[in-house]
Amino acid sequence: MKIYISVDLEGICGVNTSEHTARDGRLYGEARRMMTEDINAAVRGAFAGGADEVIVADKHGGSNNLLPELLDERALLLIGVPCAPRFPFLDDADGMFLLGYHAKSGTERAVLEHTMSSKTWHKYQVNGVPYGEVGIDADVAGWEGVPVVLVSGDDKVCDEAKEFLGEQVECVCVKQGVGRQCALAFSPAEGRKRIEQHAERAVRRLAAGEKFPLFCAGSPVTVAITYKFVPDADSAMNQFGSRRIDGFTVERDWNRLCDAYGGLWSELGEKQRIHMGQDEFN
């Protein structure tokens, strides 16, 4: 059984501030270690539940965040950008974990909430519905026939995961959001214990033949991005098929949401493309 783990940083045990998530942040080194230890907890749980292959994809910012030398030796590591498709080697996986994820942009009292780019995006909507990275990545997995079976992060992203993916998904709440950079958190040791337990349970459920629903945004879809600054919306209008809704918002039609994923980067404007991999997405 193959498990694919996509890892972000904002929802990792103990992480609560941009000082953790930015490469030049005072606490970034500490966050890298905590991220790696959360991953190892998920890997241990996956293998205990019956997995025989685990791929870990480092998907925060420009990748290369976790500490490879401390990674569980049984796991395979996908690192680096650009990365197309979004999740290479996913197509034959049995289940996917979204580890250390965060709530969508604008979620009240969610720790480090944003959607894709905290610096440039205000809102991301699919057919008029606000989406976060849980929905975006679950759709990519869904079109590959892979269900998301576990999500970890704060209480707000757990609520979002159940809203999008259903009550069947294993949700691991490692902290309660109090504000954007404030949380009531379990100790990292307790959080990792919970991650390991839920990971094992999720894989055991898969191994027992339980069916987790595949998530799909539908087809076709209209994707609208509301930017924080007008010049970024101006740049997005350079993409074929784009329509200006207002000064800040640009939309475009796609056959599938997962097809739109590659187009997200070109909508960020020249400055963001130049700095890809340098914490433009955190």
N, C-alpha and C positions, 0 to 999 in steps of 0.2 A: 504494500500500500504506500502510495506516494503523497506526501503532504507538502504544500507550498506555503511558506511563511513570508508575507510582505510586511516589512517593518518600517514604521515611522518613529519619530522621536518624542513628539509632544505628549503622547499618552503613556510614556514609559514610567515605571514606578519612580517616584521622587522628583520627577521633572515638573517644573511649574513656571519657569520664567524664560524669557528670550536669552538670558545669560547662559542657560543650558543649551539652547537650540542653535545659536549662531556660532560659526566657527571661531570668531574672535571673542566669544563670550567668556566671561571670567569662570564660569562653571561648566564649560563645554567638555573639558577632559573628564570631569566627574560623570557627566551625562553619557559619554561614550561607554564608560565602564558599566553604568547602570543599564544601558541599552543592551549591551552584550550579555549581561547576566539575566535580563528578562528573556532574551532569545534562548539562552541555554535552558531556562526553565521550560519554555515551550517545546524545545527539542526533546528534552528528557520526557516530558509528558507524551509527546507524539510517539516516541519509540516505545514507551511503556504501554501505550494503547494499541500497538500493533503495526506501526509504520515500519517500513524497511528502507525508505528513502525520504530524506527531508532536504528541501532546497530553501535557503534563506536569502531573500532579496532585500538589500539595504536601499530603501526608497526615500530616505529623508534628504531634501536638498539635492546636492550634487553627488550623493552617495558617499562611500568611504567614511562612514561615521563610526561603525562598530569597531571593536578591536579584534582583528582576525586571529591573532595569536592566542586569544582567550576563548575562541569559539569552540563549542563541543565538536570534537574531531569527527563525529559521525555525520555532521551536516555538510552540505555543499553550499558555497557562498557565491551569490551573484552580486557583483559590485561594479560601479562605474556608470558614466553617462557619456554620450546619449545612448539610450537603450530602446531599440525598436524591434519587435513590439514591446508594449509596456511590461509584459511578464513573459520573457522567453522561457521555454521548457514547461509551460503551464498546462499545455493541452492534454497531457495524459495523467495529470494529477487527480487524486480521488477527492481531495478537499483542500481548502485554503484557509489560512489564519490571517487576519488583519491585526497585527500586534502593535500596540503603542499608538493607536490612531486617535484622532481628535474630532470634535464636533464641527459641523459646517459653520461657515461664516455667519456671524450675527447671533449665534446661539447664546442666550443669556446665561451668565455665570458658568460658562464652559472654559476649561483651562486651555489657553493658547488657541482658541477657535480661529479657523480661517478655512478657505477653500483654495487649495493649490498655491496661491501666492498671497501672503499676508501683506505684501508691500503694494500690490497693484490691483487686486480684485476685491470688489465689495460684495458681489453676489453672483452666483452661478445657478442658472435655472434650466431645467429640461422640461419642455412642454408646460412651462409656467410654474413648475414645482421646484423650490430651492433644493439643491443637491449639495452634499459634501463629498469628501473623498471616499467614505464608505460606499455610497451609492455608485460613484464613478468606477471604483475598482471592482466592486461586486458585479457591475454590468460587464466589464471586460472579462471577468472570470466566467460569468454566466454564458456568454457567447462561445466560450471554450468548453462548455459543458461541465464546469467545475463549481460546486457550491461553496460559499463561504460558511464555515462551520464554527468559527470562533472569532470574536472581536474583543480586544482589551483596550482599556483607557479609562477616562473618567466616567461618572454616572451619566453625563449628558450624551456622550457618544454611544454608550450602551443603550440608552433610550432610542437614539437615532437608528442604531443597528436593528433593533427589534421592529421599529416602524417600517424600515425598508426591507428587512430580510425575514421577518416573522419571529414568532416566539421560540422556534426550534433552535435558533442560533445560540451557541454557548457564549455568554457575555461575562467578561471578567472586569469588574469595577475595582480599580486599584486606588482610586481617589475620588473625592466628591468636590466638584467645582464650586468655589466660593466667589471667584472673580476671574478675570482673564489671566492673571498671574498669581492666583491664590487658590490653594486647595487644602482640604482636610484629607490627609493621606494615610493609608496604612504604611507601616514600615516597609522598606523594600523587601525584606526577608518574607514578611507576611504576604505582600503582593505577589511575589514570585511563587510562593507555595500555592496560592490560588490559581495562578496561571498554569502551573504544572498540573494541578488537579483537573482543571477544566479542559486542558489540552488532551490529557489522557482520556477523559470522558468523551470528548468529541470524537476522537479517533476510534474508541471502542464502539461508539454508536454507529459510525461508518462501517466498521468491520462487521458489525452485527446485521448490516443490511438496511439500516434506517435511512430513509430518503430525506435529505435536506433540500428545500426548494432552490431552484436556480433563480437568480435575480436578473431581470431584463427590463430596461426602461421602455421597451417597445420599438416599433419601426413603422414609419420614419419618426424622427425627433427634430424638434427645434431647440437649439441650444442658444441661450442668451447670457452674455457676460456683461455685468455692470462693473465698470472700472472705477477706481478712486480718483483718477485724473483724466481729464478730457484728452490730452495728447495720446494716451494709451488707446482710447477708443478711436482716435484718428488713425493710429497705426493699424488697428484691427480692420479698418475699412479697406486695407490693401489686399485682404484675402478675398479670393473669388467667391461670389455668392453672398457676401456680407450685406446686411441691411442695418442702417442706423435707426435706432428706436428713439433715442434722445441723446443729449450731449455726452452721457456717460455709458450708454448701453448699445451693444451691437449684437445682432443675432444672425444665425445661419442654420439652414436645414441640412440634416444628415440622414443617411439611410439608417444608421445605428449609432448609438452613443459611443460605442467603442471605436467607431471610425473617426469620430470627432476628436479622439484623444490626441492623435498626432497633430491635429490642427490647433490644439490649445497653445502649443509653443509659439506658433507663428503669429498668434493673436496678442502676444505680450509686448510687441514693439521692439525696436532695434536695441534699446538699452538692455532690456531683459535678455535678448538673445545673446548679446555680447557677454553677459555675466552668467550665463547658464553654468550651473555647477559651483557658483560662488554665493550660495545662500539666498538666491532670489526666491526660493520656495522653502519657506519655513514658518 
